[in-house]
Amino acid sequence: MRIRALARASVAVAGIAVLGACDILDVENPNNLVEESIENPAAASAVVNGTLSLVSGAISSMWEPYLVATDELYWIGSRDAWYELDQGFIGNEFNEFTDAAFPSLGEARWMADRSIGILENHVANDPSNDMRTDLARANLYAGVIYMIIGEVQEDFAFSDKTTEAPPVGPTNMSMVFDEAISRLDEAVSIAASVGNSELETRALAIRARAKFSKALWGKIKPSPNTSAPLVSASGAAADAASVVSRVGTTVDWSWDLEYSSATISNGFAGNVNSRQENAFDPSVAEAASSDRPFDIVGVALMDPVDGVPDPVITTKLNEFKGGEFTNTGNGFAPLSLVDARMMHLILAEDALAGGDTGGFTTHINHIRAMDGLTDFSGQISNMDMLMHTRRVNTFLMGLRLMDMYRFGLTDGLWQGGSDIVSSPGTLLPITIIEIRANCYLNGSCSG
């Protein structure tokens, strides 16, 4: 049974919280909500909830184009810009879907840092557990969005609304993970100090992912190190071990972003399930027919030991589609940020990288136990088992492209002249909407 810690994305809550104290019949100022209003202590929780909404929306927006470029999704619809990504041309700053998604990253990142500043001011005047818990959450959500930026972006500019900032530069993007980890350090510390165990567990798990992803980034930059692809990250392993000890060795804990009609929809899910622009790759899911690739009737990816449709993929497809291999038009599918499986994966790979094959096998089998699968005992190579276990257990979690790069894996749709093929290790670009607005990127800065 999968134990979820759901993060409900809350939209418009900040406005409701602040406006609730206003006289809406005041004809001179009936609906005036200025930015300073969010600094009201009464709106503290709403500010952090609003940040979660922006972070959830940004992740939904950005993971879809990232994953279309991998062997998790492929284009089946009418919009050619998806096909461009599917073929591996991910560096085009004019691509309409990466360009549409890019501002959401900037908005979420800015609001995340803004919420930290607001909550720090509140805590200075009111160090109650409730206020400090909101500060911990603010740091957690900031850590999440910085981590996501590091995982999917080739470059980024941390502008302040209309005040441009220079791009970090592709060679310096590892520093974005450092920023994520710094904020997560605060989240872990504050959550522990107020005794919020679940919040501390989430922060530890995200910090483990961020530390691992920083090391993983180093395996694809400046070019993929396919001869030595294994990640050894002691800091990530320590955090992962702490999470496992907190939730239980074979407990299927996860922290998911939740979308709903009362909050925000998952545009990624909507495009797959309703618009049918993209579908699950045939290597993963079995479609009803070539004419109906969006109707899933089975799982194509088999477990390498038991020879059965992989149960992890089965579960994830059902959750995403909204039922037992149906297409319900579900636009509110949850997205998993981190889980106990990922913690065991981090520990397994760290052990294998250090030559501890026994430790590797132990953690792989803890994952397999969650699905009632036969223990791994050398039926295939350790590397093949790692690659399979990572593929299924990080499915739809925004990590596949970096894994494909470091393991030397390819997608049959990639074209020879594409960015992915000609410059392996390339991630998503700063897009034209930012380039046109940022003088450091368009060459219009004065002085």
ZIWO-V186719 format. One record per residue. N is the residue number from 0. SS is DSSP state (A for helix, B for strand, O for the rest). PSI is psi in whole degrees, 0 to 359 (NA if undefined). BURIAL is + if it has 16 or more other C-alpha atoms within 10 Angstrom, else -. Layout:
<<N SS PSI BURIAL> <N SS PSI BURIAL>>
//
This chain:
<<0 O 129 -> <1 B 120 -> <2 B 113 -> <3 B 139 -> <4 B 97 +> <5 B 137 -> <6 B 105 +> <7 B 123 +> <8 O 124 +> <9 O 120 +> <10 O 145 +> <11 O 1 -> <12 A 322 +> <13 A 316 +> <14 A 319 +> <15 A 317 -> <16 A 319 +> <17 A 316 +> <18 A 340 +> <19 O 337 -> <20 O 0 -> <21 O 160 -> <22 O 104 -> <23 O 351 -> <24 O 1 -> <25 O 100 -> <26 O 343 -> <27 O 337 -> <28 O 64 -> <29 O 324 -> <30 O 34 -> <31 O 107 -> <32 O 103 -> <33 O 164 -> <34 A 324 -> <35 A 338 -> <36 A 331 +> <37 A 353 +> <38 A 358 +> <39 O 127 -> <40 A 329 +> <41 A 341 -> <42 A 9 +> <43 A 307 +> <44 A 321 +> <45 A 323 +> <46 A 315 +> <47 A 322 +> <48 A 321 +> <49 A 323 +> <50 A 316 +> <51 A 321 +> <52 A 313 +> <53 A 319 +> <54 A 316 +> <55 A 317 +> <56 A 321 +> <57 A 319 +> <58 A 315 +> <59 A 317 +> <60 A 320 +> <61 A 330 +> <62 A 327 +> <63 A 306 +> <64 A 325 +> <65 A 316 +> <66 A 336 +> <67 A 330 +> <68 O 355 +> <69 O 190 +> <70 O 25 +> <71 O 323 +> <72 B 157 +> <73 B 158 +> <74 B 132 +> <75 O 0 +> <76 O 221 +> <77 O 351 -> <78 O 114 -> <79 A 337 -> <80 A 331 +> <81 A 319 +> <82 A 323 +> <83 A 315 +> <84 A 318 +> <85 A 326 +> <86 O 356 +> <87 O 4 +> <88 O 78 +> <89 O 354 +> <90 O 3 +> <91 O 112 +> <92 O 348 +> <93 O 356 -> <94 O 127 +> <95 A 333 +> <96 A 322 +> <97 A 326 +> <98 A 323 +> <99 A 327 -> <100 A 331 +> <101 A 315 +> <102 A 331 +> <103 A 327 +> <104 A 315 +> <105 A 318 +> <106 A 315 +> <107 A 318 +> <108 A 316 +> <109 A 313 +> <110 A 326 +> <111 A 313 +> <112 A 325 +> <113 A 319 +> <114 A 325 +> <115 A 313 +> <116 A 318 -> <117 A 314 +> <118 A 327 +> <119 A 320 +> <120 A 319 -> <121 A 316 +> <122 A 327 +> <123 A 329 -> <124 A 338 -> <125 O 84 -> <126 O 38 -> <127 O 161 -> <128 A 322 +> <129 A 315 -> <130 A 321 +> <131 A 328 +> <132 A 318 +> <133 A 324 +> <134 A 320 +> <135 A 317 +> <136 A 320 +> <137 A 316 +> <138 A 322 +> <139 A 312 +> <140 A 326 +> <141 A 317 +> <142 A 321 +> <143 A 311 +> <144 A 325 +> <145 A 317 +> <146 A 315 +> <147 A 318 +> <148 A 316 +> <149 A 326 +> <150 A 329 +> <151 A 342 +> <152 B 139 +> <153 O 327 +> <154 O 165 +> <155 O 151 +> <156 B 123 +> <157 O 69 -> <158 O 161 +> <159 B 90 -> <160 O 245 -> <161 O 2 -> <162 B 111 -> <163 O 151 +> <164 O 147 +> <165 O 154 -> <166 B 150 +> <167 O 320 +> <168 O 135 -> <169 A 324 +> <170 A 347 -> <171 A 8 -> <172 O 343 +> <173 A 335 +> <174 A 335 -> <175 A 323 +> <176 A 323 +> <177 A 319 +> <178 A 319 +> <179 A 313 +> <180 A 322 +> <181 A 316 -> <182 A 325 +> <183 A 328 +> <184 A 315 +> <185 A 318 +> <186 A 316 +> <187 A 312 +> <188 A 313 -> <189 A 318 +> <190 A 321 +> <191 A 321 +> <192 A 333 -> <193 O 0 +> <194 O 27 -> <195 O 92 -> <196 A 317 -> <197 A 318 -> <198 A 319 +> <199 A 320 +> <200 A 316 +> <201 A 315 +> <202 A 319 +> <203 A 318 +> <204 A 317 +> <205 A 322 +> <206 A 323 +> <207 A 315 +> <208 A 316 +> <209 A 317 +> <210 A 319 +> <211 A 317 +> <212 A 327 +> <213 A 315 +> <214 A 323 +> <215 A 319 +> <216 A 320 +> <217 A 343 +> <218 A 346 +> <219 A 355 +> <220 O 139 +> <221 O 344 -> <222 O 156 -> <223 O 134 +> <224 O 75 +> <225 A 341 -> <226 A 339 -> <227 A 71 -> <228 O 348 +> <229 O 138 +> <230 O 126 +> <231 O 115 +> <232 O 95 +> <233 A 323 +> <234 A 318 -> <235 A 319 +> <236 A 321 +> <237 A 316 +> <238 A 319 +> <239 A 318 +> <240 A 322 +> <241 A 319 +> <242 A 314 +> <243 A 319 +> <244 A 333 -> <245 A 321 -> <246 A 340 +> <247 O 144 -> <248 O 319 +> <249 O 25 +> <250 O 132 +> <251 B 65 +> <252 B 146 +> <253 B 157 +> <254 B 114 +> <255 B 149 +> <256 B 132 +> <257 B 138 +> <258 O 148 +> <259 O 169 +> <260 O 341 -> <261 O 349 -> <262 O 262 -> <263 O 156 +> <264 O 164 +> <265 O 99 +> <266 A 326 +> <267 A 309 +> <268 A 322 +> <269 A 319 +> <270 A 325 +> <271 A 315 +> <272 A 331 +> <273 A 301 +> <274 A 333 +> <275 O 43 +> <276 O 327 +> <277 B 155 +> <278 B 169 +> <279 B 140 +> <280 O 142 +> <281 O 338 +> <282 O 345 -> <283 O 313 +> <284 B 145 +> <285 B 120 +> <286 B 160 +> <287 B 319 -> <288 B 171 -> <289 O 335 -> <290 O 343 -> <291 B 63 -> <292 B 345 +> <293 B 346 +> <294 B 112 +> <295 B 128 +> <296 B 354 -> <297 B 177 +> <298 B 126 +> <299 O 333 +> <300 O 120 +> <301 B 148 +> <302 O 131 +> <303 O 346 +> <304 O 308 -> <305 O 347 -> <306 O 28 -> <307 O 159 -> <308 B 130 +> <309 O 123 +> <310 A 334 +> <311 A 314 +> <312 A 320 +> <313 A 310 +> <314 A 314 +> <315 A 322 +> <316 A 317 +> <317 A 318 +> <318 A 319 +> <319 A 320 +> <320 A 332 +> <321 O 14 +> <322 O 186 -> <323 O 90 -> <324 O 49 +> <325 O 171 +> <326 O 89 +> <327 O 1 -> <328 O 22 +> <329 O 115 +> <330 O 16 +> <331 O 27 +> <332 O 138 +> <333 O 156 +> <334 B 128 +> <335 B 128 +> <336 B 319 +> <337 B 152 +> <338 B 175 +> <339 A 328 +> <340 A 316 +> <341 A 324 +> <342 A 316 +> <343 A 325 +> <344 A 317 +> <345 A 315 +> <346 A 321 +> <347 A 314 +> <348 A 322 +> <349 A 320 +> <350 A 314 +> <351 A 320 +> <352 A 331 +> <353 O 6 -> <354 O 8 -> <355 O 82 -> <356 A 331 -> <357 A 316 -> <358 A 320 +> <359 A 309 +> <360 A 320 +> <361 A 313 +> <362 A 325 +> <363 A 319 +> <364 A 334 +> <365 A 321 +> <366 A 314 +> <367 A 328 +> <368 A 331 +> <369 O 339 +> <370 O 8 +> <371 O 28 -> <372 O 157 +> <373 O 141 -> <374 O 143 +> <375 O 129 +> <376 O 44 -> <377 O 16 -> <378 O 328 -> <379 O 176 -> <380 O 155 -> <381 A 319 +> <382 A 317 -> <383 A 322 -> <384 A 320 +> <385 A 313 +> <386 A 318 -> <387 A 314 +> <388 A 322 +> <389 A 319 +> <390 A 314 +> <391 A 325 +> <392 A 348 +> <393 O 15 +> <394 O 131 +> <395 O 31 +> <396 O 15 -> <397 O 30 +> <398 O 356 +> <399 A 321 +> <400 A 317 +> <401 A 323 +> <402 A 318 +> <403 A 319 +> <404 A 309 +> <405 A 332 +> <406 A 0 +> <407 O 31 -> <408 O 152 -> <409 O 162 -> <410 O 133 +> <411 O 344 -> <412 O 346 -> <413 O 137 +> <414 O 150 +> <415 O 326 -> <416 O 7 -> <417 O 163 +> <418 A 318 +> <419 A 322 +> <420 A 316 +> <421 A 333 -> <422 O 68 -> <423 O 140 +> <424 O 349 +> <425 O 136 +> <426 O 192 +> <427 B 145 +> <428 O 166 +> <429 O 129 +> <430 O 175 +> <431 A 331 +> <432 A 324 -> <433 A 321 +> <434 A 316 -> <435 A 332 -> <436 A 347 -> <437 O 114 +> <438 A 334 +> <439 A 339 +> <440 A 333 +> <441 A 3 -> <442 O 19 -> <443 O 7 -> <444 O 139 -> <445 O 152 -> <446 O NA ->>
//
